[in-house]
Amino acid sequence: MISIDWEFTWLDHKKHSLVSLGAVDFYNPTNQFYAECRIWEWATWEEEALKINWFSVQEIKDPNKLSLEQLIKKFDAWLKTCSYPQILIWQNPKSDIDFLVESYKKAWLEYSLWHRSLDTHTIVFTKHLELWKKILIEKGKYKINLDESLSFVWVPWWEPNPHNALMWAKCAAEVVSRTIYGRKLLTEFENYEIPEYLKK
């Protein structure tokens, strides 16, 4: 299982670009990946995206950074060092995976991770049901975002400075480990105890 996060220049995988990618090999969590790239030649960006991912226009167009093709090839080579079988884990992987698939196309590589994925929302939602725990509802909708998932496993929410895709990949991996297995995974979170309701 590969826990993953990425930053983009906005939401349309056809015209916006990947700018950073972080990942953790869940079954060998010291094996991690992080890289940044400049946007591909005709990609556009939105100011709202840059506020979220903390990149400047200069950074996303920096000619000294890897190209998108170089980043994807580097990531694909890293995947070959990871445990098998492989499936992606993240909070909301469907739309984000479209970006990864599109980025693979631009790098002239075959996307090797198939179309299936796991999401922390479903994992944490299911555990709430199993434990008969109340699920937060906001504006008539269930709210189990990554912040709520971290709170559920007793990892305090914080905003890494600088904002970094690898840290969010680590957060998702920690949520899955604590929710499914009832055990800690990464050294960054070892000082935070696991709630009794998750211990095996």
DRENFIKOL-221793 format. One record per residue (C-alpha): residue in one letter; x, y, z. Coordinates in steps of 0.001 Angstrom, whole numbers, padded with zeros to 6 digits, always signed. Example, Ala and Ser with C-alpha at 12.3 -4.5 7.8 and 13.67 -1.06 7.14 Angstrom:
A+012300-004500+007800
S+013670-001060+007140
This chain:
M+000000+000000+000000
I+001294+003449-000907
S+000100+006436+001127
I+000288+009470-001123
D-000340+013199-001343
W+000252+015778-004060
E-000103+019448-004783
F-001583+020872-007983
T-002102+024257-009598
W-005898+023679-009375
L-008573+021081-010088
D-008606+020339-013829
H-006115+017575-014636
K-006225+018508-018329
K-004982+022078-017914
H-003480+022310-014420
S-000273+020677-013262
L+001186+018564-010524
V+003846+020554-008606
S+004843+018200-005784
L+004349+014595-004742
G+004979+012798-001455
A+004517+009104-000678
V+005152+006490+002005
D+005482+002734+001542
F+002978+001634+004195
Y+004608-001727+004914
N+008107-000225+004945
P+007416+003307+006201
T+011038+004458+006260
N+010913+004133+002464
Q+009557+007549+001479
F+009424+009763-001592
Y+009226+013516-002050
A+009890+015673-005104
E+008787+018975-006597
C+008584+019963-010249
R+007904+022952-012419
I+004591+022995-014269
W+004436+021558-017764
E+004779+024042-020598
W+001145+025001-021262
A-000255+024409-017780
T-002211+027134-016008
W-002631+027907-012329
E-005092+029581-009981
E-004173+031931-007152
E-006454+029939-004840
A-004345+026830-005452
L-001128+028662-004643
K-002622+029883-001360
I-003357+026261-000458
N-000103+024649-001575
W+002131+027562-000522
F+004008+027692-003832
S+004708+030979-005578
V+004426+031533-009333
Q+008222+031751-009432
E+008533+028363-007720
I+006097+026519-009976
K+007882+027904-013051
D+011428+027508-011704
P+013579+026104-014573
N+015977+024583-012031
K+013284+022229-010724
L+012573+018826-012198
S+010249+018744-015172
L+006931+016938-014684
E+008284+014089-016807
Q+011416+013806-014645
L+009378+013795-011420
I+007055+011042-012661
K+009957+008900-013872
K+011661+009361-010504
F+008450+008418-008674
D+007879+005400-010916
A+011425+004182-010197
W+010784+004629-006455
L+007569+002570-006700
K+009688-000364-007865
T+011468-000293-004466
C+008168-000562-002577
S+006320-003549-001169
Y+003786-005390-003332
P+000951-005562-004177
Q+000471-001803-004491
I-002644+000320-004017
L-002898+004028-003245
I-004181+005391+000081
W-005372+008962+000561
Q-008257+011015+001853
N-010046+011523-001466
P-008066+009687-004132
K-010505+009611-007066
S-010027+013101-008511
D-006403+013252-007430
I-005571+009975-009170
D-006793+011541-012414
F-003895+013981-012068
L-001411+011180-011521
V-002692+009221-014516
E-002532+012358-016685
S+000996+013079-015435
Y+002067+009557-016384
K+000720+010168-019888
K+002736+013362-020166
A+005822+011416-019078
W+005126+008739-021727
L+004913+006038-019051
E+002294+003366-018461
Y+000382+004015-015252
S+001056+000934-013139
L-001188+001401-010084
W-004485+000438-011745
H-007706+002197-010883
R-008482+000886-007407
S-007584+002781-004247
L-008296+003062-000537
D-009422+006249+001130
T-009036+007230+004758
H-012558+008699+004765
T-014154+005278+004212
I-011801+003528+006625
V-012503+006006+009441
F-016227+006195+008619
T-016509+002395+008814
K-014651+002303+012134
H-017091+004875+013550
L-019976+002610+012566
E-018274-000448+014032
L-017701+001354+017352
W-021136+003008+017358
K-019455+006402+017514
K-021240+009576+016471
I-020054+011001+013153
L-019739+014762+012866
I-022338+016277+010539
E-021864+019728+009053
K-024457+021408+006833
G-026325+018128+006500
K-023286+016156+005376
Y-020945+013769+007130
K-017641+015458+007858
I-014699+013094+008088
N-011876+015025+006471
L-008224+014364+007250
D-008311+016746+010221
E-011217+014823+011766
S-009520+011511+010979
L-006349+012632+012756
S-008402+013714+015759
F-010148+010317+015793
V-006776+008535+016162
W-005505+011141+018687
V-002996+012889+016471
P-003423+016660+016966
W-004080+018627+013795
W-001396+021041+012742
E-000263+022733+009566
P+003306+021703+008716
N+005478+024679+007924
P+006353+024646+005130
H+003260+022868+003795
N+004503+019581+002382
A+002865+016746+000462
L+005055+014144+002176
M+003799+015145+005629
W+000186+014707+004529
A+001041+011303+003050
K+002499+010399+006443
C-000672+011608+008190
A-002857+009392+006009
A-000603+006382+006645
E-000732+006990+010406
V-004531+007245+010356
V-004824+003929+008512
S-002374+002130+010796
R-004063+003301+013989
T-007608+002741+012701
I-007120-000716+011190
Y-004295-002209+013239
G-004491-000204+016466
R-000778+000603+016348
K+001538+003519+015697
L+003429+003652+012411
L+005761+006653+012092
T+008241+008256+014477
E+006717+011718+013915
F+003612+010576+015782
E+005059+008213+018394
N+004483+010670+021266
Y+000734+010611+020646
E-001054+007761+022357
I-003637+005587+020646
P-007176+005836+022063
E-008397+002806+023950
Y-011224+002233+021467
L-008663+001543+018715
K-006254-000643+020636
K-006253-004331+019679
